[in-house]
Amino acid sequence: MTTTILLQAGGFGLQQLLPLGLIILVMYFFMIRPQMKKQKDQKKFADELKKGDKVITTAGLHGRIAEVNDTTIVIDTELGSKLRFDKSAISLDASKPLNTPAK
């Protein structure tokens, strides 16, 4: 009796769960997974920083690393001033060439 009522009402089957599952799967592969990879790469980059590397901070400051600590680094600027930054404030390595598209 209850099965006939559920069948008449449309039931709750695989056909209704499939679109929801596909949406979750697409969100994972296009949003969550790339963000996790980006965070992992940024952490690896920050851990590999060493004295003498030319870097650019997220604020746009260019300089050379003078000192590396556990969570902070000291950047020596062209004007001779030394500034302390958190490792997470370093956006990219300026000593390596950027990937620019060929013309």
C-alpha distance (Angstrom), angle and dihedral (degrees) to the residues before:
residue distance angle dihedral
M1 . . .
T2 3.79 . .
T3 3.80 91.4 .
T4 3.77 91.3 56.2
I5 3.81 90.6 49.5
L6 3.83 90.9 50.4
L7 3.80 91.6 47.0
Q8 3.79 91.1 50.1
A9 3.82 91.7 47.8
G10 3.79 92.0 50.8
G11 3.79 97.0 -101.4
F12 3.75 126.5 -131.8
G13 3.76 106.2 -85.5
L14 3.73 145.1 145.2
Q15 3.78 92.2 -77.5
Q16 3.80 90.3 66.9
L17 3.83 95.9 43.9
L18 3.79 96.3 46.3
P19 3.85 97.5 72.9
L20 3.81 91.4 46.6
G21 3.80 90.8 49.7
L22 3.79 91.5 49.0
I23 3.80 91.5 50.8
I24 3.81 91.2 51.5
L25 3.81 91.1 47.2
V26 3.81 92.8 50.4
M27 3.81 91.5 47.6
Y28 3.80 90.2 52.0
F29 3.81 95.6 50.1
F30 3.81 97.2 40.8
M31 3.81 102.5 35.4
I32 3.80 116.7 14.0
R33 3.81 102.0 36.8
P34 3.85 96.9 49.7
Q35 3.81 90.9 47.7
M36 3.81 91.3 51.5
K37 3.82 90.3 49.2
K38 3.80 91.3 49.5
Q39 3.81 91.5 51.3
K40 3.80 91.0 48.2
D41 3.82 91.9 50.2
Q42 3.83 91.8 47.8
K43 3.81 91.5 51.4
K44 3.80 91.0 48.5
F45 3.82 90.0 49.3
A46 3.82 91.9 50.4
D47 3.81 91.6 48.7
E48 3.83 92.0 51.6
L49 3.82 95.9 53.3
K50 3.79 113.0 121.4
K51 3.79 139.3 180.0
G52 3.80 113.1 -74.2
D53 3.83 97.4 27.7
K54 3.80 116.0 134.1
V55 3.81 108.7 -129.8
I56 3.78 142.4 174.8
T57 3.79 120.6 -142.9
T58 3.79 125.6 -140.3
A59 3.82 87.3 -104.3
G60 3.80 90.9 56.8
L61 3.82 99.9 -104.6
H62 3.81 113.2 150.1
G63 3.78 120.4 -153.2
R64 3.78 149.9 119.4
I65 3.81 123.8 -90.3
A66 3.81 110.2 -109.5
E67 3.81 99.2 173.7
V68 3.82 136.3 12.2
N69 3.82 123.2 -155.7
D70 3.82 131.3 171.9
T71 3.80 96.9 -84.2
T72 3.81 104.4 2.3
I73 3.78 139.8 50.5
V74 3.80 132.9 -159.3
I75 3.80 115.9 -132.6
D76 3.80 121.8 -156.5
T77 3.82 110.7 -149.1
E78 3.82 127.8 -153.5
L79 3.81 90.5 -102.6
G80 3.80 90.5 59.0
S81 3.79 98.6 -107.5
K82 3.79 120.3 132.4
L83 3.79 119.7 -141.2
R84 3.81 128.8 -172.2
F85 3.80 118.0 -137.0
D86 3.76 136.0 174.6
K87 3.82 112.3 -107.0
S88 3.80 90.1 -118.5
A89 3.83 89.5 63.0
I90 3.80 92.1 68.2
S91 3.78 109.4 97.2
L92 3.80 104.8 179.1
D93 3.76 146.9 -6.9
A94 3.81 110.1 -104.8
S95 3.81 94.3 -168.4
K96 3.81 91.2 69.4
P97 3.81 118.2 70.4
L98 3.78 116.0 -107.2
N99 3.79 120.7 -116.8
T100 3.79 101.7 -106.5
P101 3.79 121.8 176.3
A102 3.79 116.8 -108.1
K103 3.78 117.4 -110.1
